Amino acid sequence: MDEADVLGDRIGIMVNGKLVCLGSSLFLKKKFGYGYNLTIVKTDKDDDTVDGRVRPFMIQHLGENVQKQSEIAREITY
């Protein structure tokens, strides 16, 4: 998306060969949101302490808006 911001006035998003959305980067960010995803891979899928250690660290350094999106097997996504 960063490259599209710099290089284009309008951005088209295609899914399965069909154009599903067209607009400026500001329009797309307002419509679909923006931010970053961080996926952490645990060394042990049964280690339940990772979230308890990582989330406070991220809140301290990134702010209160850090949210856990999913936790599946060995991966946690914030």
Backbone as JSON, one array per atom type, in Angstrom:
{
  "sequence": "MDEADVLGDRIGIMVNGKLVCLGSSLFLKKKFGYGYNLTIVKTDKDDDTVDGRVRPFMIQHLGENVQKQSEIAREITY",
  "N": [[0.82, -1.19, 0.0], [2.03, 1.2, 0.64], [3.74, 1.74, -1.52], [1.82, 2.12, -3.5], [0.59, 4.42, -2.54], [2.54, 6.36, -3.08], [3.02, 6.12, -5.84], [0.58, 6.17, -7.28], [-2.54, 7.84, -8.12], [-5.02, 6.75, -7.92], [-6.14, 3.65, -6.67], [-6.59, 0.29, -7.47], [-8.17, -2.66, -6.38], [-7.92, -6.04, -6.85], [-9.6, -9.17, -6.8], [-9.48, -12.54, -7.31], [-9.29, -12.06, -10.08], [-11.17, -10.08, -10.54], [-12.18, -6.69, -10.38], [-12.63, -5.24, -7.34], [-12.64, -2.99, -5.77], [-12.07, 0.5, -6.07], [-10.28, 3.46, -5.75], [-8.96, 6.42, -4.08], [-5.96, 6.37, -2.04], [-6.52, 7.41, 0.49], [-9.33, 7.14, 0.63], [-9.53, 4.3, 0.55], [-8.14, 3.59, 2.89], [-9.79, 4.74, 4.84], [-12.11, 3.27, 4.41], [-11.37, 0.53, 4.72], [-9.68, 0.47, 6.87], [-6.5, 0.84, 8.54], [-3.14, 0.14, 9.51], [-0.88, -1.92, 11.36], [0.05, -5.35, 11.32], [1.26, -7.78, 13.51], [2.72, -10.83, 13.65], [3.43, -13.4, 15.8], [5.39, -16.23, 16.26], [5.19, -18.94, 18.29], [7.52, -20.98, 20.1], [6.67, -23.23, 21.36], [3.61, -24.73, 21.11], [1.92, -25.04, 23.26], [2.58, -23.13, 25.08], [1.28, -20.89, 27.07], [2.04, -18.52, 28.22], [3.18, -16.62, 26.6], [1.53, -14.57, 25.45], [0.93, -13.15, 27.76], [3.38, -12.01, 28.35], [4.22, -10.65, 26.03], [2.15, -8.86, 25.17], [1.88, -6.79, 27.26], [4.44, -5.61, 26.92], [4.29, -4.63, 24.28], [2.17, -2.79, 24.53], [3.34, -0.97, 26.27], [5.36, 0.09, 24.64], [4.1, 0.75, 22.22], [1.58, 1.78, 22.67], [-1.86, 2.05, 23.86], [-3.6, 0.99, 21.95], [-3.06, -1.54, 21.02], [-4.15, -4.65, 19.96], [-5.12, -8.04, 20.32], [-5.6, -10.06, 17.59], [-5.88, -12.71, 16.71], [-5.3, -16.09, 17.8], [-3.88, -18.88, 16.92], [-2.99, -22.15, 17.05], [0.39, -22.17, 16.96], [0.72, -19.47, 16.47], [0.34, -16.03, 17.19], [-1.46, -13.17, 16.48], [-1.27, -9.7, 16.46]],
  "CA": [[0.0, 0.0, 0.0], [2.9, 2.38, 0.67], [4.17, 2.02, -2.89], [0.66, 2.64, -4.23], [0.42, 5.81, -2.09], [3.52, 7.22, -3.73], [3.02, 6.03, -7.3], [-0.7, 6.28, -7.97], [-3.62, 8.67, -7.59], [-6.12, 5.84, -7.63], [-5.68, 2.28, -6.45], [-7.6, -0.74, -7.72], [-7.91, -3.92, -5.69], [-8.51, -7.15, -7.59], [-9.7, -10.46, -6.13], [-9.85, -13.59, -8.27], [-9.39, -11.5, -11.42], [-12.25, -9.09, -10.65], [-11.96, -5.44, -9.68], [-13.61, -5.18, -6.25], [-12.65, -1.66, -5.16], [-11.24, 1.48, -6.77], [-10.35, 4.75, -5.1], [-7.69, 6.98, -3.61], [-5.44, 5.67, -0.86], [-7.25, 7.91, 1.66], [-10.64, 6.48, 0.61], [-9.36, 2.89, 0.9], [-7.75, 3.5, 4.3], [-10.98, 5.02, 5.64], [-13.09, 2.2, 4.24], [-10.9, -0.77, 5.17], [-8.8, 0.58, 8.03], [-5.07, 0.78, 8.28], [-2.35, -0.18, 10.68], [0.12, -2.97, 11.17], [-0.17, -6.65, 11.95], [2.47, -8.45, 13.96], [2.46, -12.24, 13.93], [4.5, -14.0, 16.59], [5.35, -17.68, 16.23], [5.68, -19.5, 19.55], [8.33, -22.19, 19.95], [5.89, -24.34, 21.89], [2.2, -24.36, 20.93], [1.22, -25.09, 24.55], [3.09, -22.05, 25.95], [0.25, -19.86, 27.23], [2.59, -17.34, 28.86], [3.72, -15.68, 25.6], [0.65, -13.41, 25.37], [1.08, -12.4, 29.01], [4.65, -11.28, 28.34], [4.36, -9.83, 24.82], [1.15, -7.79, 25.1], [2.29, -5.62, 28.07], [5.61, -4.99, 26.29], [3.84, -3.87, 23.12], [1.39, -1.64, 25.0], [4.29, 0.0, 26.83], [6.15, 0.72, 23.58], [3.31, 1.17, 21.07], [0.37, 2.46, 23.09], [-3.0, 1.26, 24.32], [-4.42, 0.49, 20.85], [-2.63, -2.88, 20.62], [-5.22, -5.63, 20.16], [-4.85, -9.38, 19.8], [-6.59, -10.38, 16.57], [-6.13, -14.14, 16.7], [-4.29, -17.0, 18.34], [-4.16, -20.18, 16.32], [-1.86, -23.07, 17.23], [1.62, -21.54, 17.45], [0.81, -18.09, 16.0], [-0.49, -14.97, 17.78], [-1.43, -11.97, 15.64], [-1.71, -8.46, 17.1]],
  "C": [[0.87, 1.26, 0.0], [3.38, 2.76, -0.72], [3.04, 2.62, -3.7], [0.38, 4.08, -3.82], [1.31, 6.76, -2.87], [3.31, 7.26, -5.24], [1.68, 6.3, -7.98], [-1.68, 7.21, -7.29], [-4.81, 7.82, -7.17], [-5.58, 4.42, -7.56], [-6.85, 1.34, -6.71], [-7.2, -2.01, -7.01], [-8.67, -5.02, -6.44], [-8.5, -8.42, -6.73], [-10.22, -11.46, -7.14], [-10.11, -13.02, -9.67], [-10.49, -10.47, -11.61], [-11.9, -7.86, -9.83], [-13.04, -5.3, -8.61], [-13.67, -3.81, -5.58], [-11.69, -0.76, -5.93], [-11.4, 2.81, -6.06], [-8.98, 5.25, -4.71], [-7.23, 6.22, -2.38], [-6.17, 6.13, 0.4], [-8.63, 7.26, 1.77], [-10.52, 5.03, 1.08], [-8.99, 2.71, 2.37], [-8.95, 3.77, 5.21], [-11.97, 3.87, 5.59], [-12.65, 0.89, 4.88], [-9.98, -0.71, 6.37], [-7.34, 0.53, 7.62], [-4.36, 0.54, 9.59], [-1.37, -1.29, 10.34], [-0.34, -4.23, 11.86], [1.18, -7.23, 12.31], [2.09, -9.87, 14.31], [3.68, -12.82, 14.63], [4.31, -15.51, 16.54], [5.98, -18.2, 17.52], [6.52, -20.75, 19.27], [7.59, -23.42, 20.43], [4.42, -23.96, 21.82], [1.42, -24.36, 22.24], [1.68, -24.01, 25.52], [2.07, -20.93, 26.0], [0.77, -18.58, 27.86], [3.08, -16.29, 27.88], [2.86, -14.43, 25.54], [0.79, -12.54, 26.61], [2.37, -11.6, 29.09], [4.73, -10.28, 27.19], [3.41, -8.64, 24.83], [1.5, -6.59, 25.98], [3.49, -4.88, 27.48], [5.18, -4.11, 25.11], [3.02, -2.66, 23.53], [2.31, -0.56, 25.54], [5.01, 0.77, 25.72], [5.32, 1.28, 22.43], [2.02, 1.89, 21.44], [-0.77, 1.49, 23.38], [-3.82, 0.62, 23.2], [-4.01, -0.89, 20.36], [-3.75, -3.86, 20.96], [-4.79, -6.98, 19.6], [-5.97, -9.72, 18.83], [-6.9, -11.87, 16.55], [-4.99, -14.88, 17.37], [-4.66, -18.39, 17.86], [-2.89, -21.02, 16.39], [-0.65, -22.34, 17.78], [1.74, -20.07, 17.07], [-0.16, -17.18, 16.75], [-0.34, -13.76, 16.88], [-2.03, -10.8, 16.41], [-1.94, -7.41, 16.05]]
}
